[in-house]
Amino acid sequence: MGALKSTDYNGVVEGGIVDEIFFQIPEILSIHEEFLEGLQQRCSNWDVKYTVGDLFVEAFTKQQVIDTYTAFINNWKCAKDATKIATQAKPAFARFLEHMSREHKGKLALDALLIMPVQRIPRYELLIKELLKHTNMDHPDHHLLVQAQKEVHDLAVKINRVEREAFQIEQMQQRVREIEQHIEGVVDLCMPDRAFIRHDVVTIPGGLGTKKERCLFLFSDILLITSIKRKSTAMRKPSSTPSPSPSQSPFTVLDSNKYKLLTRFSLDSMEISKSTDVSLKKAMRDIATLEEDIHILNQIKELVGKLSSPHQALEDVVRDLTNGVSKQMLEKQNSDYSLISLELTVTTQERVDNLTIQFTSPERRAVWSAAFNEAKQKLAVSTGRRLPPELKKAMPIRKTRAGLQFTCAAATLGCNQQGLREVWVCNSDGYVGQVCVLSLLPEPTVMSCNGVCNARILTIAAIPAACTMVSDKSRWRAPVTEAAGVSIEVEEVVEESSEELANNGNIQLDSDSSDDEDDSELPDDEKGKDENRKRGNSIPREEGQDDMDHKQPTMWLGTEDGW
């Protein structure tokens, strides 16, 4: 490296290429030179009680060592490619490498020398094992050597893992490049983080009842849909076209067909339609029911065979019924398109489209769906996005009266004594509104259920604590206190005309009722009557308690009658 950058070899190869070829080599050399210096100082004044295990631990447990080797391994393929390109473009550089190879005592070429820094760490582990063989267990260096062996072994494992991952990435990149060559019209397919998952031959329904054979190429972040045209030397049915697993090379199949890109979608813009899951579950339930019927009929057949009295007629009936159910199940498996069809929802800037895909078998459909969902989850994790919540369990909620149905739910902003937020679930039947409080510790549990109003609850929202004092004139709340100590507030909402909103300018979110402006023009005695009419027989709240409520988060309910 130093020779190539010297004036004697000026013009042999550019300095940037030299830095790329020998990337991190100076840093790795510095690590081992520092270790050698410490070892030489220890050995120069050697004593029988001296130790060397601590030198290994100190030298190879630093994060800098791991980072340096990781960067070197990740660049190793680039260094080899840069060497190959420079050798072909610069004859002087090729002659220089050939000369240096002859001068080397092992007659090794540059490619062989570039991998040697990685091989150094396992050799250290072998050296430590030899030292342990000749070190007594009561010697101070024994436990240090044991620790050093563990640390160096862990470092070697990490380096091997990085090397293996880098090799797998390079293999995947090569596979993607070859796929790009097989598909007409595709560009920029090879990306650093893009991995090929699988390809499948499917049928996509078109207009006027037509069906077109297409090929799906599923990658880690995109889906390609191509036309497929079989070469004259490879005439075969679609069902006989195998879908290779990710570990197998797909090119034995790709070479026998011609592909042309029709469209490509980002996995972020695609979802499996919920209606597909519903129809599939229904079809699977029907098939499971028929399978259960066949199992029961087989049991009946065995019992009939144990009868002592004549039972030929009964056997014929059971046999005919079994054949009929088996035929019905076979027809359903072959004719129910929900078992082999998959509907995808594609969201673009212009609209939301549906794409229906028909696979050759239910098994292919299930495998592709699983691969698609797994790819979307990995893509979400790689981009730092939050995964959609996973359904853990369903739990019943008590009801104070029959006929109540779920309307809405929300989590509280405040935390309970266990530091967890609770969930409020609203149920209504058009006459009453009920709120159930769910606790999440140690598992979802219904803490309480209470009727809160004589109207249907339409919405619920968690409201943070007020930052400023709000007068009682502009807010009135009818509290219902739960066991958790959070008050339910049923707010009155009265529609305002467009003129009133225009006169008010900005909408005042702190005001719960537009009647307050009208009340300000009423005499005091009429205000009192109107206030009593609104509050009914409720007990007036104390000012201090009202101020305390403003300092706590609360829940607001919106009801059908405007309260």
PAKOL-196108 format. One record per residue (C-alpha): x, y, z. Coordinates in steps of 0.1 Angstrom, whole numbers, plus 5000, padded with zeros to 4 digits. Each point is the difference from the previous one (the first is absolute). Example, Ala and Ser with C-alpha at 12.3 -4.5 7.8 and 13.67 -1.06 7.14 Angstrom:
<rs>
512349555078 501450344993 
</rs>
This chain:
<rs>
500050005000 502850245009 501949914969 497150074977 499550345015 503750094998 501550214972 501849704986 496749854989 498250324991 497449944973 499949625004 496550035017 497950285015 500350075037 496249955005 500249654986 502949925023 498050125030 497049784989 502249694995 501750045034 497150145019 500449965038 503349814995 502150285018 497549995029 500249625003 503850024998 500050265028 497949775023 502549714996 503150225003 498750145033 499349655012 503549894989 501650295018 498449925033 500949644996 503750084993 500250235030 498649735022 502449744987 503150225001 500049995039 498349665004 499349855033 498449675009 497050175015 499450234971 496849974979 499150054963 496349915001 499150365011 501750134969 497749794978 497050125019 501050364999 500949994962 497049814986 497050115022 499950364987 497050104979 502550164976 501349664990 496649864992 499050324980 503349994981 499749644990 496350044991 500850294977 502949804984 497849704993 497250204986 502550174976 501849684991 497949924969 500450364989 503749985004 500249694979 497950164973 502150315000 503149794997 498649814970 498950324983 503350185006 501949704988 498150004967 500250374995 503550065011 502749764986 502650175022 498049915031 499649644988 503849984995 500650155035 497749745016 501749724982 503450125011 498950035036 498649654999 503349864989 501850195027 497749875027 501449715020 496849814996 499650094964 496550125008 498050234978 498250315013 496649835001 501449735024 501750265022 496950215004 498249725020 502949945024 499050275025 496849815007 501849675004 502350155027 497450005027 499349625000 503849955001 500150205032 497449765015 502249704991 503050175016 498150065032 499049645001 503649894997 500950245028 497349855023 501549654994 503350125015 498550225028 499349865034 496550075014 501450165031 502150254979 498650364999 499949994963 497749694997 496750175007 501150304978 500849774971 496649835005 498350344998 502250094970 499049694982 496350075005 500450374988 502149914970 497549714991 497150245003 501850254977 500749724975 496349905001 498950364993 502550044972 498849674984 496450115003 500850334983 501949824973 497249754995 497450284998 502250204975 500349694979 496349945000 499350364991 502449974971 498349684989 496650165001 501250304981 501349774973 496749824999 498150334996 502350114972 499449674981 496250045005 500350364986 501649854969 497149764995 497250265002 499550244971 499350365009 501249995036 502650255011 501750085033 499049675015 503249945018 500150205033 502249965030 497349885024 497749834975 499749625003 498249764977 497549785018 498149794974 498249994966 496749844992 498049944968 496450115006 496850104981 498650355002 496450064988 499650264973 497250174983 497049824983 500749695021 503549944986 502949865020 503650084994 503049795012 502450225019 503149965021 500550165034 503550095012 499950075037 502950205014 500650135035 498550354992 498349974966 497849774979 500549964962 497349884978 501149884966 498649834969 501349654993 500749844967 501349664997 502949934977 499449754972 502349755016 498150015033 496249944995 498549905033 496950065020 499950285026 499349755028 503249824992 502250315004 501649965034 500550305024 503549975013 500750055037 502250305009 502949775006 499849864965 501050174968 497050104980 501850034968 499449654987 496450114997 500650354989 502349904971 497149814984 497750304998 499950364988 498850275024 498950364994 499450255028 496350115002 500150195033 501750025034 498650095034 501650095033 499149765028 499250315021 497150074976 498649655001 497849815025 498249674999 496350094999 498049915031 497249874978 502449734988 500649885035 496349995008 499149804969 503049775005 499149935036 496449924990 501249764973 502449845025 497249965026 497849834974 502749764990 500849935037 496349935006 499949754971 503249835012 498449965035 496949854984 502249754981 501849915033 496649955017 498749794971 503149775002 499449955037 496349914992 501249764974 502249825026 497149985025 497649874973 502549734992 499849885036 496249944999 498849635003 496750054982 499850054962 501250354991 500750004963 497650284993 501550215027 503549944986 498850114966 498550325014 503250095019 502249924970 497950214977 500050295025 503749985004 500650004962 497750304997 501750205027 503549914985 498850114966 498650325014 503350085018 502149934969 497750224978 500350285026 503849975001 500250024962 497350264993 500350245029 502250284986 500450155035 502549725007 502350094972 499150374995 501650295018 498850364998 502650275005 499250375008 502450244982 500050365012 501450264976 499950385000 497050004976 497849725014 499749675017 499949694977 499449645006 502149734984 498749644999 502549724997 499349634995 502649745009 500349654988 499249845034 498950105035 503549915012 501750244976 497650275011 500749945037 503850004995 499950324979 497850185025 502349905029 503050124981 498350334991 499050075036 503449915013 501750234974 497750295010 500849955037 503849994994 499750314978 498150195028 502749905026 502850104976 498550354995 499450055037 496250004997 497749865026 498549664992 496349965000 498749875033 499749625003 496749855012 500749815032 496649905013 496350095000 498250055033 496450055009 498750325016 497350005026 496850194991 497550165023 497149924977 499349784970 500350144965 503150235006 502450024971 503550134997 500350364987 503550145007 503049975023 503150205011 503049975023 500450245029 502850255001 500649955037 501549695015 498749785028 501949895031 501949744979 501150274976 497949874971 497350184980 496449865002 497649964971 496450135001 497549804978 496650164992 496949794994 496650134991 496549884988 498450344991 498650055035 502949985024 503850044997 502449785020 503750035006 502249705009 503550065015 502649754990 503249955019 503149864982 501849865031 500849725005 497849924970 497050184984 497350005026 496650185002 500250225031 496550154999 497050064979 497750305005 497150174983 500950364995 497250154978 496649944985 501250044964 502149824975 503750075004 501550094966 503650095008 502550015028 503350205003 502850035026 500550365010 503350125016 500050215031 499150374994 503050244998 498050305010 497150065023 496649974984 497050185015 496949815011 498150234978 501449854968 500249645012 497749785019 500649635006 497849735014 502549765017 499749635004 503049885020 501449664993 502049775023 503250114982 499350365011 499550144965 496950204994 497749954970 498950334985 496950014978 500250334980 497150194986 500550084963 497550244984 500350084963 500850364990 499050174969 502650104974 499450365009 500849955036 503249814991 501050284977 499450265027 502049815025 503049984977 502049705014 498049715013 500549995038 500749645009 499950075037 496350104998 497749715005 496750174992 499050294978 497250095023 502450195023 499850314979 496350005001 500049955038 502250315005 497050214988 497549845024 499250155034 501649845030 496849835012 499449854965 503649894998 499649815033 496849834987 501649914967 503149865018 497849795024 498149874970 503249884984 501549855031 496849845013 500449885035 503849994999 501950135030 502050324991 503749934999 502450175023 502550244983 503049845015 499049654987 499350154966 503550154999 501649665009 498149834972 501550244975 503549885010 499249644992 499549834966 496549894993 497749834974 497450184979 497049814986 497950124970 496449885000 497249994975 497950265017 502950265001 501249935035 
</rs>
